[in-house]
């Protein structure tokens, strides 16, 4: 019996590990770890934010590996590529090739990275790691048509391989395209240093790369004037970027949704504007934002939710609590101080009015971060955390 190559075994084990880390277990900071391995996501984030997240070091090591070994990530780690090859093996046309099809993924990667320089990472939601993690986000929210549509990338990709075996990995994948570009860069370095024979090397594609990235840069500069944010606002996780940058930079991987210990982070399902679809928003139906938790920032691979410490949450304002006083038990001559006891930020005070026997709860907006503890605990359901305007 013919033994499978070692790379196939390694990629199968890698795919199993990727699935385990994306399932709703208590992985904490390791939730959705494979999103941190994508050099394409890493470069998009670095270009758009003009900064480097420390967890991006894993993707940087992968980038170094693909520079030294052509498509190393595809052949050893990619769970999507493993699934595509598995489905492709069901097609009897195993000898079918795509030699006449251009390397579309390469130009998509260059175009999208060019747009990222303008702060608009256009196509990194088509990174295979984004598609992989987005699929599992479907099980974290409502089964609406929009959630199904935006989570169908991976199943659709696998279905295509029944008819066009290996088309994604060989020609369309932008992460694979980035790895091909790295191979071209290595070839160029070899020609410059004299290690490669110039006659056997491929023609320099620098002009095409410059053109593709330049077009992406122009698109990134022009797109914000055409796509406007909706008028409404939502409560975002703590340390989220401003609305415009957040919606562009979020890759819809769902890591924050799966990592949240109280389950308050959900995919945004409102059909009002495509820019907000499936981005994370906070709902306090099942709990509140724990004062000791910073997992959403720890697992965000793009920096849409910045990395923060639990001690910094006193300065991270998600919203502001508002009290409907007419329904408050205190103003209806009933004893209740649950909101004040639940607030860990000392943002709720009880003040006396003309009637010394009657007190009124007052929110200190300078201290209230909108964690939702008071909203969840209120027996009269008269407290609601409102998003900060803008």
C-alpha contacts under 8 A as a table, 3 or more apart, distances in Angstrom:
res1	aa1	res2	aa2	distance
4	X	8	X	6.41
4	X	9	X	6.86
5	X	8	X	5.39
5	X	9	X	6.66
6	X	9	X	5.18
6	X	10	X	6.15
7	X	10	X	4.99
7	X	11	X	6.07
7	X	75	X	6.40
7	X	76	X	5.52
8	X	11	X	5.16
8	X	12	X	6.13
8	X	75	X	7.59
8	X	76	X	7.23
9	X	12	X	5.12
9	X	13	X	6.25
10	X	13	X	5.20
10	X	14	X	6.04
10	X	76	X	5.94
10	X	77	X	7.13
11	X	14	X	4.78
11	X	15	X	6.05
11	X	75	X	6.95
11	X	76	X	4.83
11	X	77	X	4.96
11	X	78	X	6.57
11	X	79	X	6.81
11	X	82	X	6.41
12	X	15	X	5.08
12	X	16	X	6.33
12	X	79	X	7.39
12	X	82	X	6.60
13	X	16	X	5.08
13	X	17	X	6.24
14	X	17	X	5.09
14	X	18	X	6.12
14	X	76	X	7.70
14	X	77	X	5.44
14	X	78	X	7.21
14	X	79	X	6.48
15	X	18	X	5.02
15	X	19	X	6.27
15	X	77	X	7.18
15	X	78	X	6.88
15	X	79	X	4.15
15	X	80	X	7.67
15	X	82	X	7.01
16	X	19	X	5.22
16	X	20	X	6.30
16	X	79	X	7.82
17	X	20	X	5.07
17	X	21	X	6.22
18	X	21	X	5.24
18	X	22	X	6.37
18	X	32	X	7.42
18	X	33	X	7.62
18	X	34	X	6.23
18	X	79	X	6.81
19	X	22	X	5.22
19	X	23	X	6.33
20	X	23	X	5.38
21	X	25	X	7.71
21	X	27	X	6.86
21	X	30	X	6.86
21	X	31	X	5.45
21	X	32	X	5.43
21	X	33	X	6.66
21	X	34	X	7.99
22	X	31	X	6.01
22	X	32	X	4.88
22	X	33	X	7.90
22	X	133	X	6.89
22	X	136	X	7.10
22	X	255	X	7.78
22	X	258	X	7.76
23	X	136	X	7.56
23	X	258	X	7.85
24	X	258	X	5.89
24	X	259	X	7.83
26	X	31	X	7.91
26	X	259	X	7.49
27	X	30	X	5.21
27	X	31	X	5.11
27	X	259	X	7.35
28	X	31	X	5.71
28	X	259	X	5.78
28	X	295	X	6.57
29	X	33	X	7.91
29	X	259	X	7.51
29	X	295	X	6.20
29	X	298	X	5.95
29	X	299	X	5.75
30	X	33	X	5.07
30	X	299	X	7.12
31	X	255	X	6.23
31	X	258	X	7.15
31	X	259	X	6.08
31	X	299	X	6.50
32	X	35	X	6.02
32	X	36	X	7.97
32	X	133	X	7.04
32	X	255	X	5.55
32	X	299	X	7.19
33	X	36	X	5.57
33	X	37	X	7.34
33	X	299	X	7.45
34	X	37	X	5.15
34	X	38	X	7.26
34	X	129	X	6.82
35	X	38	X	5.88
35	X	41	X	7.59
35	X	129	X	5.44
35	X	130	X	6.86
35	X	133	X	7.68
35	X	253	X	7.78
35	X	301	X	6.19
36	X	41	X	7.70
36	X	42	X	7.33
36	X	55	X	6.69
36	X	56	X	6.18
36	X	58	X	6.46
36	X	59	X	5.99
36	X	301	X	5.62
37	X	56	X	7.66
37	X	58	X	5.65
37	X	59	X	4.34
37	X	62	X	6.70
38	X	41	X	5.44
38	X	42	X	6.31
38	X	59	X	5.36
38	X	62	X	7.52
38	X	129	X	6.79
38	X	175	X	7.53
39	X	42	X	4.90
39	X	43	X	6.03
39	X	59	X	4.80
39	X	60	X	6.38
39	X	62	X	6.69
39	X	63	X	5.69
39	X	175	X	7.53
40	X	43	X	5.25
40	X	44	X	6.17
40	X	109	X	7.67
40	X	124	X	7.15
40	X	127	X	7.10
40	X	174	X	7.84
40	X	175	X	5.82
40	X	178	X	7.03
41	X	44	X	5.15
41	X	45	X	6.14
41	X	124	X	6.35
41	X	127	X	7.28
41	X	301	X	7.42
41	X	302	X	6.74
42	X	45	X	5.22
42	X	46	X	6.12
42	X	56	X	5.92
42	X	59	X	6.34
42	X	60	X	7.68
42	X	301	X	7.51
42	X	302	X	6.97
43	X	46	X	5.02
43	X	47	X	5.95
43	X	113	X	7.33
44	X	47	X	5.28
44	X	48	X	6.03
44	X	112	X	7.92
44	X	113	X	5.99
44	X	116	X	5.60
44	X	121	X	5.88
44	X	124	X	7.25
44	X	302	X	7.75
45	X	48	X	5.25
45	X	49	X	5.84
45	X	50	X	7.84
45	X	51	X	7.78
45	X	52	X	7.68
45	X	116	X	7.75
45	X	121	X	7.86
45	X	249	X	7.33
45	X	302	X	5.03
45	X	303	X	6.68
46	X	49	X	5.38
46	X	50	X	5.29
46	X	51	X	5.18
46	X	52	X	5.39
46	X	53	X	7.85
47	X	50	X	5.25
47	X	51	X	7.43
47	X	113	X	7.54
47	X	116	X	5.59
47	X	117	X	5.12
47	X	119	X	7.17
48	X	116	X	5.03
48	X	117	X	5.65
48	X	118	X	6.79
48	X	119	X	4.24
48	X	120	X	6.67
48	X	121	X	6.88
48	X	249	X	7.75
49	X	52	X	7.85
49	X	119	X	7.15
49	X	303	X	7.66
52	X	56	X	6.78
53	X	56	X	5.29
53	X	57	X	7.68
53	X	303	X	7.34
54	X	57	X	5.82
55	X	58	X	6.14
55	X	59	X	7.93
55	X	301	X	7.82
56	X	59	X	5.26
56	X	60	X	6.24
56	X	301	X	7.68
57	X	60	X	4.86
57	X	61	X	6.27
58	X	61	X	5.22
58	X	62	X	6.45
59	X	62	X	4.90
59	X	63	X	6.08
60	X	63	X	4.89
60	X	64	X	6.24
61	X	64	X	5.03
61	X	65	X	6.22
62	X	65	X	4.92
62	X	66	X	6.23
62	X	72	X	7.99
62	X	73	X	6.85
63	X	66	X	5.22
63	X	67	X	6.23
63	X	179	X	7.93
64	X	67	X	5.09
64	X	68	X	6.45
65	X	68	X	5.20
65	X	69	X	5.91
65	X	72	X	6.38
65	X	73	X	7.82
66	X	69	X	4.87
66	X	70	X	5.32
66	X	71	X	5.42
66	X	72	X	4.94
66	X	73	X	6.60
66	X	179	X	6.04
66	X	182	X	6.86
66	X	183	X	7.48
67	X	70	X	6.53
67	X	179	X	7.40
67	X	182	X	5.31
67	X	183	X	5.96
67	X	185	X	7.85
67	X	186	X	6.37
68	X	183	X	7.92
68	X	186	X	7.59
69	X	72	X	5.45
69	X	183	X	7.84
70	X	179	X	6.75
70	X	180	X	6.98
70	X	182	X	7.79
70	X	183	X	5.74
71	X	74	X	5.30
71	X	75	X	6.36
71	X	176	X	6.73
71	X	179	X	5.35
71	X	180	X	6.80
72	X	75	X	5.31
72	X	76	X	6.06
72	X	77	X	7.93
73	X	76	X	5.35
73	X	77	X	5.21
73	X	78	X	6.01
74	X	77	X	6.09
74	X	78	X	5.11
74	X	81	X	6.39
74	X	169	X	7.93
74	X	176	X	6.92
75	X	78	X	7.03
75	X	81	X	8.00
78	X	81	X	5.31
78	X	82	X	6.36
79	X	82	X	5.05
79	X	83	X	6.29
80	X	83	X	5.11
80	X	84	X	6.14
80	X	128	X	6.21
80	X	129	X	7.54
80	X	132	X	6.71
80	X	154	X	7.82
81	X	84	X	5.01
81	X	85	X	6.08
81	X	169	X	6.42
82	X	85	X	5.22
82	X	86	X	6.14
83	X	86	X	5.00
83	X	87	X	6.29
83	X	158	X	7.03
84	X	87	X	5.24
84	X	88	X	5.97
84	X	157	X	7.52
84	X	158	X	5.53
84	X	161	X	6.31
84	X	165	X	7.80
84	X	166	X	6.52
84	X	168	X	7.81
84	X	169	X	7.84
85	X	88	X	4.84
85	X	89	X	6.15
85	X	161	X	7.99
85	X	165	X	7.46
85	X	166	X	6.23
86	X	89	X	5.34
86	X	90	X	7.29
87	X	90	X	5.54
87	X	91	X	7.54
87	X	158	X	6.47
87	X	159	X	7.79
87	X	161	X	6.07
87	X	162	X	6.12
87	X	165	X	7.67
88	X	91	X	5.47
88	X	94	X	7.95
88	X	161	X	5.21
88	X	162	X	5.76
88	X	164	X	7.49
88	X	165	X	4.40
88	X	166	X	6.07
89	X	92	X	7.35
89	X	94	X	7.26
89	X	165	X	7.49
90	X	162	X	6.78
91	X	94	X	6.59
91	X	162	X	5.86
91	X	163	X	6.94
91	X	165	X	6.68
93	X	96	X	5.53
93	X	165	X	7.77
94	X	165	X	7.36
96	X	165	X	7.68
98	X	101	X	5.26
98	X	167	X	7.56
98	X	170	X	7.90
98	X	171	X	7.75
99	X	102	X	7.61
101	X	104	X	7.96
101	X	171	X	7.19
102	X	171	X	6.88
103	X	106	X	5.60
103	X	107	X	7.07
103	X	170	X	7.71
103	X	171	X	4.86
103	X	172	X	6.83
103	X	177	X	7.06
104	X	107	X	5.40
104	X	108	X	6.17
104	X	171	X	5.67
104	X	172	X	5.27
104	X	173	X	7.81
104	X	174	X	7.84
104	X	177	X	7.44
105	X	108	X	4.99
105	X	109	X	6.11
105	X	171	X	5.76
105	X	172	X	4.24
105	X	173	X	4.75
105	X	174	X	4.15
105	X	175	X	7.27
105	X	176	X	6.62
105	X	177	X	4.40
105	X	178	X	7.55
106	X	109	X	5.27
106	X	110	X	6.44
106	X	172	X	7.85
106	X	173	X	7.82
106	X	174	X	5.94
106	X	176	X	7.23
106	X	177	X	3.52
106	X	178	X	5.69
106	X	180	X	6.69
106	X	181	X	6.49
107	X	110	X	5.08
107	X	111	X	5.96
107	X	174	X	7.79
107	X	177	X	7.14
107	X	209	X	7.26
107	X	212	X	6.10
108	X	111	X	5.09
108	X	112	X	6.02
108	X	123	X	7.54
108	X	174	X	5.75
108	X	177	X	7.55
108	X	212	X	7.90
109	X	112	X	5.24
109	X	113	X	6.07
109	X	123	X	7.77
109	X	174	X	4.86
109	X	175	X	6.94
109	X	177	X	6.20
109	X	178	X	5.81
110	X	113	X	5.17
110	X	114	X	6.13
110	X	178	X	7.53
110	X	209	X	6.40
110	X	212	X	5.69
110	X	213	X	4.91
110	X	216	X	7.47
111	X	114	X	5.19
111	X	115	X	6.45
111	X	212	X	4.88
111	X	213	X	4.49
111	X	214	X	7.27
111	X	215	X	6.37
111	X	216	X	4.24
111	X	217	X	7.47
112	X	115	X	5.04
112	X	116	X	6.20
112	X	121	X	5.89
112	X	122	X	5.38
112	X	123	X	5.47
112	X	124	X	7.11
112	X	213	X	7.20
112	X	216	X	5.72
113	X	116	X	4.86
113	X	117	X	6.54
113	X	121	X	6.65
113	X	213	X	6.54
113	X	216	X	7.04
113	X	217	X	7.99
114	X	117	X	5.32
114	X	118	X	7.20
114	X	212	X	7.60
114	X	213	X	4.21
114	X	214	X	6.06
114	X	215	X	7.22
114	X	216	X	4.48
114	X	217	X	4.46
114	X	220	X	7.59
115	X	118	X	5.28
115	X	119	X	6.71
115	X	120	X	5.36
115	X	121	X	5.60
115	X	122	X	6.33
115	X	213	X	7.32
115	X	215	X	7.93
115	X	216	X	4.36
115	X	217	X	4.25
115	X	218	X	7.08
115	X	219	X	6.22
115	X	220	X	4.27
115	X	221	X	7.46
116	X	119	X	4.78
116	X	120	X	4.70
116	X	121	X	4.11
116	X	122	X	7.00
116	X	216	X	7.94
116	X	217	X	7.29
116	X	220	X	6.91
117	X	120	X	7.22
117	X	121	X	7.86
117	X	217	X	6.45
117	X	220	X	7.75
118	X	217	X	5.91
118	X	220	X	5.23
118	X	221	X	5.80
119	X	220	X	6.90
119	X	245	X	7.59
120	X	220	X	5.23
120	X	221	X	7.90
120	X	245	X	7.92
120	X	248	X	5.94
120	X	249	X	7.18
121	X	124	X	6.28
121	X	220	X	7.65
121	X	248	X	6.61
121	X	249	X	6.50
122	X	125	X	7.73
122	X	220	X	7.50
122	X	248	X	7.57
123	X	126	X	5.65
123	X	127	X	7.45
124	X	127	X	5.03
124	X	130	X	7.38
124	X	251	X	6.80
125	X	130	X	5.41
125	X	131	X	6.71
125	X	251	X	5.15
125	X	252	X	7.12
126	X	130	X	6.35
126	X	131	X	6.11
126	X	173	X	7.86
126	X	174	X	7.28
127	X	130	X	5.21
127	X	131	X	6.35
127	X	173	X	7.20
127	X	174	X	6.22
127	X	175	X	5.92
128	X	131	X	5.00
128	X	132	X	5.96
128	X	173	X	7.26
128	X	175	X	7.03
129	X	132	X	5.01
129	X	133	X	6.18
130	X	133	X	5.34
130	X	134	X	5.86
130	X	251	X	6.32
130	X	252	X	6.96
130	X	253	X	5.32
131	X	134	X	5.11
131	X	135	X	6.26
131	X	151	X	7.51
131	X	153	X	5.85
131	X	154	X	5.66
131	X	253	X	7.47
132	X	135	X	5.56
132	X	136	X	7.19
132	X	154	X	6.07
132	X	253	X	7.88
133	X	136	X	5.47
133	X	137	X	6.60
133	X	252	X	8.00
133	X	253	X	4.84
133	X	254	X	6.55
133	X	255	X	7.58
134	X	137	X	5.02
134	X	138	X	7.09
134	X	150	X	7.57
134	X	151	X	5.46
134	X	252	X	5.97
134	X	253	X	4.68
134	X	254	X	6.14
135	X	138	X	5.75
135	X	150	X	7.96
135	X	151	X	4.41
135	X	152	X	6.39
135	X	153	X	7.10
135	X	154	X	6.34
136	X	139	X	5.83
136	X	140	X	7.46
136	X	151	X	7.48
136	X	254	X	7.73
137	X	140	X	5.18
137	X	141	X	7.14
137	X	151	X	7.10
137	X	253	X	7.09
137	X	254	X	5.29
137	X	257	X	7.72
137	X	258	X	7.89
137	X	267	X	7.89
138	X	141	X	6.07
138	X	142	X	7.59
138	X	143	X	6.99
138	X	147	X	6.13
138	X	148	X	6.58
138	X	151	X	5.93
139	X	142	X	7.69
139	X	143	X	7.74
140	X	257	X	7.07
140	X	258	X	7.21
140	X	266	X	7.12
140	X	267	X	7.75
141	X	147	X	7.85
141	X	266	X	6.19
141	X	267	X	6.27
142	X	147	X	7.26
143	X	147	X	6.20
143	X	148	X	6.55
144	X	147	X	5.23
144	X	148	X	6.25
144	X	269	X	7.80
145	X	148	X	5.12
145	X	149	X	6.05
146	X	149	X	5.04
146	X	150	X	6.15
146	X	269	X	7.00
146	X	271	X	7.62
146	X	277	X	7.93
147	X	150	X	5.29
147	X	151	X	6.01
147	X	269	X	7.08
147	X	278	X	7.08
148	X	151	X	5.14
148	X	152	X	5.93
149	X	152	X	5.29
149	X	153	X	7.81
150	X	153	X	6.77
150	X	278	X	7.62
151	X	154	X	7.25
152	X	155	X	5.43
152	X	156	X	5.93
153	X	156	X	5.25
153	X	157	X	6.03
154	X	157	X	5.01
154	X	158	X	6.27
155	X	158	X	5.15
155	X	159	X	6.13
156	X	159	X	5.01
156	X	160	X	6.22
157	X	160	X	5.28
157	X	161	X	6.75
157	X	168	X	7.61
158	X	161	X	5.34
158	X	162	X	7.20
159	X	162	X	5.52
159	X	163	X	7.66
160	X	163	X	5.67
160	X	164	X	5.98
160	X	165	X	7.69
161	X	164	X	4.72
161	X	165	X	4.49
161	X	166	X	6.21
161	X	167	X	6.89
161	X	168	X	7.86
162	X	165	X	6.17
164	X	167	X	5.72
166	X	169	X	5.59
166	X	170	X	6.03
167	X	170	X	5.37
167	X	171	X	5.77
167	X	172	X	6.70
168	X	171	X	5.63
168	X	172	X	4.65
168	X	173	X	5.38
169	X	172	X	6.29
169	X	173	X	5.51
169	X	176	X	6.45
170	X	173	X	7.36
170	X	176	X	7.59
171	X	177	X	7.62
172	X	176	X	7.79
172	X	177	X	7.45
173	X	176	X	5.10
173	X	177	X	6.05
174	X	177	X	4.68
174	X	178	X	6.11
175	X	178	X	5.06
175	X	179	X	6.45
176	X	179	X	5.06
176	X	180	X	6.33
177	X	180	X	4.99
177	X	181	X	6.23
178	X	181	X	4.98
178	X	182	X	6.28
179	X	182	X	4.96
179	X	183	X	6.34
180	X	183	X	4.96
180	X	184	X	6.34
181	X	184	X	4.97
181	X	185	X	6.17
182	X	185	X	4.87
182	X	186	X	6.18
183	X	186	X	5.02
183	X	187	X	6.19
184	X	187	X	4.93
184	X	188	X	6.16
184	X	205	X	7.90
185	X	188	X	5.01
185	X	189	X	6.18
186	X	189	X	4.97
186	X	190	X	6.11
187	X	190	X	4.95
187	X	191	X	6.31
187	X	196	X	7.23
187	X	201	X	6.93
187	X	202	X	7.88
188	X	191	X	5.12
188	X	192	X	6.24
188	X	204	X	7.24
189	X	192	X	5.10
189	X	193	X	6.15
190	X	193	X	5.23
190	X	194	X	5.81
190	X	195	X	4.87
190	X	196	X	4.94
191	X	194	X	4.97
191	X	195	X	6.21
191	X	196	X	5.17
191	X	197	X	6.75
191	X	198	X	5.86
191	X	201	X	7.75
192	X	195	X	7.82
193	X	196	X	7.84
194	X	197	X	7.04
196	X	200	X	7.68
196	X	201	X	7.06
197	X	200	X	5.46
197	X	201	X	6.38
198	X	201	X	5.13
204	X	207	X	7.81
205	X	208	X	5.38
205	X	209	X	6.34
206	X	209	X	5.07
206	X	210	X	6.07
207	X	210	X	5.02
207	X	211	X	6.10
208	X	211	X	5.03
208	X	212	X	6.10
209	X	212	X	5.20
209	X	213	X	6.08
210	X	213	X	5.33
210	X	214	X	5.84
211	X	214	X	5.03
211	X	215	X	6.12
212	X	215	X	5.25
212	X	216	X	6.30
213	X	216	X	4.94
213	X	217	X	6.15
214	X	217	X	5.00
214	X	218	X	6.34
215	X	218	X	5.16
215	X	219	X	6.17
216	X	219	X	4.99
216	X	220	X	6.06
217	X	220	X	5.05
217	X	221	X	6.30
218	X	221	X	5.14
218	X	222	X	6.21
219	X	222	X	5.10
219	X	223	X	5.86
220	X	223	X	5.57
220	X	224	X	7.46
221	X	224	X	6.87
222	X	225	X	5.89
222	X	226	X	7.27
223	X	226	X	5.32
223	X	227	X	6.22
224	X	227	X	5.28
224	X	228	X	6.72
225	X	228	X	6.99
227	X	275	X	7.93
229	X	243	X	7.90
229	X	244	X	6.90
229	X	273	X	7.18
229	X	275	X	7.05
230	X	233	X	7.67
230	X	272	X	7.01
230	X	273	X	6.08
233	X	387	X	6.55
233	X	388	X	7.89
233	X	389	X	6.95
233	X	390	X	7.26
234	X	281	X	6.40
234	X	282	X	7.66
234	X	387	X	5.69
235	X	281	X	5.62
235	X	282	X	5.34
235	X	283	X	7.67
235	X	318	X	6.05
235	X	319	X	6.48
235	X	386	X	7.36
235	X	387	X	4.97
235	X	388	X	7.63
236	X	240	X	6.36
236	X	280	X	6.63
236	X	281	X	4.74
236	X	282	X	5.62
236	X	318	X	6.31
237	X	240	X	5.83
237	X	265	X	7.23
237	X	280	X	7.34
237	X	281	X	6.54
237	X	282	X	6.22
237	X	296	X	7.28
237	X	305	X	7.21
237	X	318	X	6.68
238	X	297	X	7.94
238	X	305	X	7.28
238	X	313	X	7.47
238	X	316	X	5.77
238	X	317	X	6.79
238	X	318	X	5.71
239	X	297	X	7.32
239	X	305	X	5.52
239	X	306	X	5.36
239	X	307	X	7.38
239	X	308	X	6.95
239	X	316	X	5.95
239	X	317	X	7.97
240	X	246	X	6.79
240	X	304	X	5.89
240	X	305	X	4.24
240	X	306	X	6.14
241	X	245	X	6.21
241	X	246	X	5.08
241	X	304	X	5.72
241	X	305	X	6.26
241	X	306	X	7.23
242	X	245	X	5.65
242	X	246	X	5.73
243	X	246	X	5.09
243	X	247	X	6.15
243	X	390	X	7.63
244	X	247	X	5.53
244	X	248	X	6.52
245	X	248	X	5.25
245	X	249	X	5.89
245	X	304	X	7.49
246	X	249	X	5.23
246	X	250	X	5.85
246	X	304	X	5.19
246	X	305	X	7.79
247	X	250	X	5.58
247	X	275	X	5.80
247	X	276	X	5.90
247	X	279	X	6.85
248	X	251	X	7.91
248	X	275	X	7.18
249	X	302	X	6.52
249	X	303	X	7.49
249	X	304	X	5.56
250	X	253	X	7.85
250	X	279	X	6.64
250	X	302	X	6.62
250	X	303	X	7.95
250	X	304	X	5.45
251	X	302	X	7.22
252	X	278	X	6.06
252	X	279	X	5.82
252	X	280	X	7.85
254	X	257	X	5.14
254	X	258	X	6.40
254	X	267	X	7.60
254	X	280	X	7.55
255	X	258	X	5.28
255	X	259	X	6.04
255	X	296	X	7.48
255	X	299	X	6.04
255	X	300	X	6.46
256	X	259	X	5.10
256	X	260	X	6.02
256	X	265	X	7.00
256	X	280	X	7.56
256	X	295	X	7.19
256	X	296	X	4.51
256	X	297	X	7.52
256	X	299	X	6.30
256	X	300	X	6.46
257	X	260	X	5.66
257	X	263	X	6.99
257	X	264	X	7.80
257	X	265	X	5.03
257	X	266	X	5.82
257	X	267	X	7.41
257	X	280	X	7.05
257	X	296	X	7.70
258	X	263	X	7.67
259	X	295	X	6.26
259	X	296	X	6.51
259	X	299	X	7.49
260	X	263	X	5.31
260	X	264	X	6.87
260	X	265	X	6.56
260	X	295	X	6.58
260	X	296	X	6.46
262	X	286	X	6.69
262	X	287	X	5.48
262	X	288	X	6.64
262	X	289	X	7.26
262	X	290	X	7.82
263	X	266	X	7.51
263	X	286	X	6.44
263	X	287	X	7.06
264	X	282	X	5.42
264	X	283	X	5.10
264	X	284	X	5.66
264	X	285	X	7.10
264	X	286	X	6.15
264	X	287	X	6.19
264	X	288	X	6.64
264	X	289	X	7.35
265	X	280	X	6.03
265	X	281	X	5.57
265	X	282	X	4.60
265	X	283	X	6.37
266	X	280	X	5.46
266	X	281	X	5.50
266	X	282	X	6.18
266	X	283	X	7.02
267	X	277	X	7.61
267	X	278	X	4.53
267	X	279	X	5.43
267	X	280	X	4.67
267	X	281	X	6.17
268	X	276	X	6.77
268	X	277	X	5.76
268	X	278	X	4.75
268	X	279	X	5.36
268	X	280	X	5.70
268	X	281	X	5.71
269	X	277	X	6.00
269	X	278	X	6.09
270	X	273	X	7.54
270	X	276	X	7.85
270	X	277	X	6.89
271	X	274	X	6.97
271	X	277	X	7.02
273	X	276	X	5.89
273	X	277	X	6.96
274	X	277	X	5.31
276	X	279	X	5.57
283	X	286	X	7.65
284	X	287	X	5.28
284	X	288	X	5.61
284	X	372	X	6.05
284	X	375	X	7.33
284	X	376	X	6.52
285	X	376	X	7.00
286	X	376	X	7.84
287	X	372	X	7.56
287	X	373	X	7.34
287	X	376	X	6.28
288	X	371	X	5.85
288	X	372	X	4.88
288	X	373	X	5.14
288	X	376	X	6.87
289	X	293	X	7.50
289	X	371	X	4.93
289	X	372	X	6.53
289	X	373	X	7.29
290	X	293	X	5.40
290	X	371	X	7.39
291	X	310	X	6.58
291	X	313	X	6.88
291	X	344	X	7.37
291	X	371	X	7.90
292	X	310	X	5.21
292	X	311	X	7.60
293	X	310	X	5.80
294	X	297	X	5.82
294	X	298	X	6.44
294	X	307	X	7.76
294	X	308	X	6.44
294	X	309	X	6.18
294	X	310	X	5.58
295	X	298	X	4.81
295	X	299	X	6.17
296	X	299	X	5.60
296	X	300	X	6.28
296	X	305	X	6.99
297	X	300	X	5.43
297	X	303	X	7.67
297	X	305	X	5.12
297	X	306	X	5.32
297	X	307	X	4.42
297	X	308	X	6.24
298	X	307	X	5.64
298	X	308	X	7.66
300	X	303	X	5.94
300	X	304	X	6.89
300	X	305	X	6.07
300	X	306	X	7.64
302	X	305	X	7.67
303	X	306	X	4.97
303	X	307	X	7.27
308	X	312	X	6.63
308	X	313	X	7.87
309	X	312	X	5.35
309	X	313	X	7.17
310	X	313	X	5.61
311	X	314	X	6.95
312	X	315	X	5.77
312	X	316	X	6.80
313	X	316	X	4.87
313	X	317	X	7.76
313	X	369	X	7.75
314	X	317	X	7.61
314	X	345	X	7.03
314	X	367	X	7.28
314	X	369	X	6.65
315	X	369	X	7.24
316	X	369	X	6.27
317	X	320	X	7.76
317	X	368	X	7.33
317	X	369	X	4.17
317	X	370	X	6.29
318	X	369	X	5.63
318	X	370	X	5.12
318	X	371	X	7.02
318	X	387	X	6.63
318	X	388	X	6.88
319	X	368	X	7.73
319	X	369	X	5.92
319	X	370	X	4.23
319	X	371	X	7.63
319	X	385	X	5.99
319	X	386	X	5.33
319	X	387	X	4.34
319	X	388	X	4.93
320	X	365	X	6.55
320	X	368	X	5.93
320	X	369	X	6.27
320	X	370	X	4.76
320	X	385	X	5.27
320	X	386	X	5.34
320	X	387	X	6.56
320	X	388	X	6.78
321	X	363	X	6.84
321	X	368	X	6.98
321	X	370	X	5.93
321	X	372	X	7.53
321	X	374	X	7.86
321	X	375	X	7.64
321	X	383	X	6.54
321	X	384	X	5.57
321	X	385	X	4.12
321	X	386	X	6.12
322	X	363	X	7.28
322	X	383	X	5.66
322	X	384	X	5.45
322	X	385	X	6.05
322	X	386	X	6.90
323	X	328	X	7.74
323	X	361	X	7.93
323	X	362	X	7.98
323	X	382	X	5.77
323	X	383	X	4.54
323	X	384	X	6.63
324	X	327	X	5.96
324	X	328	X	6.68
324	X	382	X	5.07
324	X	383	X	6.30
325	X	328	X	4.98
325	X	331	X	7.00
325	X	360	X	7.95
325	X	382	X	7.26
326	X	331	X	6.96
326	X	332	X	7.86
327	X	331	X	7.52
327	X	332	X	7.42
327	X	380	X	6.64
327	X	382	X	5.95
328	X	331	X	5.54
328	X	332	X	6.57
328	X	380	X	6.42
328	X	382	X	6.22
329	X	332	X	4.94
329	X	333	X	6.48
329	X	334	X	5.08
329	X	335	X	6.68
329	X	336	X	6.37
329	X	380	X	6.82
330	X	333	X	5.40
330	X	334	X	5.17
330	X	335	X	5.84
330	X	336	X	6.10
330	X	358	X	7.08
330	X	359	X	6.59
330	X	360	X	6.77
331	X	334	X	7.28
331	X	358	X	6.69
331	X	359	X	7.08
331	X	360	X	6.72
333	X	358	X	7.28
337	X	340	X	5.54
337	X	341	X	6.36
338	X	341	X	5.11
338	X	342	X	6.01
338	X	374	X	7.49
338	X	377	X	6.57
338	X	378	X	6.56
339	X	342	X	5.16
339	X	343	X	6.23
339	X	348	X	7.22
339	X	373	X	7.51
339	X	374	X	4.59
339	X	375	X	7.70
339	X	377	X	6.51
339	X	378	X	6.18
340	X	343	X	5.37
340	X	346	X	7.33
340	X	347	X	7.84
340	X	348	X	5.32
340	X	349	X	6.85
340	X	374	X	7.47
341	X	344	X	7.77
342	X	373	X	5.94
342	X	374	X	5.99
342	X	377	X	7.20
343	X	346	X	5.76
343	X	347	X	6.64
343	X	348	X	6.91
343	X	373	X	6.25
343	X	374	X	6.32
344	X	347	X	7.90
345	X	367	X	6.35
345	X	368	X	6.73
345	X	369	X	7.90
346	X	349	X	7.58
346	X	367	X	7.02
346	X	368	X	7.90
347	X	363	X	5.77
347	X	364	X	4.89
347	X	365	X	7.17
347	X	366	X	7.72
347	X	367	X	5.00
347	X	368	X	5.06
348	X	361	X	6.50
348	X	362	X	5.69
348	X	363	X	4.84
348	X	364	X	6.14
348	X	368	X	7.94
349	X	361	X	5.61
349	X	362	X	5.22
349	X	363	X	6.52
349	X	364	X	7.41
350	X	359	X	5.87
350	X	360	X	5.36
350	X	361	X	4.54
350	X	362	X	6.18
351	X	359	X	5.27
351	X	360	X	5.25
351	X	361	X	6.45
351	X	362	X	7.08
352	X	355	X	7.02
352	X	356	X	5.62
352	X	357	X	7.55
352	X	358	X	6.22
352	X	359	X	4.46
352	X	360	X	6.30
353	X	356	X	6.07
353	X	358	X	6.85
353	X	359	X	6.50
353	X	360	X	7.48
355	X	358	X	5.52
355	X	359	X	7.98
356	X	359	X	7.15
363	X	368	X	7.08
364	X	367	X	5.58
364	X	368	X	6.07
365	X	368	X	5.09
365	X	369	X	7.91
368	X	371	X	7.77
370	X	385	X	5.84
370	X	386	X	7.65
371	X	385	X	7.97
372	X	375	X	5.09
372	X	376	X	6.24
372	X	384	X	7.73
372	X	385	X	6.22
373	X	376	X	5.35
373	X	377	X	6.27
374	X	377	X	5.25
374	X	378	X	5.91
374	X	383	X	6.82
375	X	378	X	5.56
375	X	381	X	6.87
375	X	382	X	7.62
375	X	383	X	4.93
375	X	384	X	5.42
375	X	385	X	6.79
376	X	381	X	7.87
378	X	381	X	5.24
378	X	382	X	6.83
378	X	383	X	6.68
381	X	384	X	7.81
